[in-house]
């Protein structure tokens, strides 16, 4: 399962991390940095999720062609859509 998500504040980050921490397989956050390089971190790590959410918010000041922090994807081998649906964006 792969879903585009938004973690817009600290409360959302904590809730998202709490939810995915209960999943019994690996859950990853993936995307691209401002240089177009792929990044991939554990979604179960509150610290990693906080860093990504903070960076997403601060980087939105750049133009769309410079950075794509608006696109954070949650990836999991199991279908966890129902658990994370409130964070999924289209």
KOLVEX-91637 format. One record per residue (C-alpha): x negated, y, z. Coordinates in steps of 0.2 Angstrom, whole numbers, plus 5000, padded with zeros to 4 digits. Example, Ala and Ser with C-alpha at 12.3 -4.5 7.8 and 13.67 -1.06 7.14 Angstrom:
493849785039493249955036
//
This chain:
500050005000499450174996500350335001499950525000500150595017500050765026499350785043499850975046499450995065498650915080500350835085500550755068498750685069498950615086500650535082499950465065498450395074499450315087500550235074499250165063498250105078499549975081499349895064498449735064497349765049496249905042497050065038496050195029496150385024495450415007495150564996493950674987492850814995492550984987491150914976492350774969491450634979492550504986492750485005493450345015493750345034494650235047496450305050496350225067495050345073495850495081494150595079494150555061495950605058495750765068494150815057495150775041496650875046495651025052494651025036496251005025496951155033495351265032494951215014496651265008495951435006494951384991495651374974496451204968495051174956493751194969494451074982495750944984496050925003497950934999497750754994497450635008497950455005498350315018497850145011498249985019498349805013500049785022501549885018501650015033502750135023504150125036502950165050502150315042503650385031503750545041501950595035502250535017502350675004502750664986
//
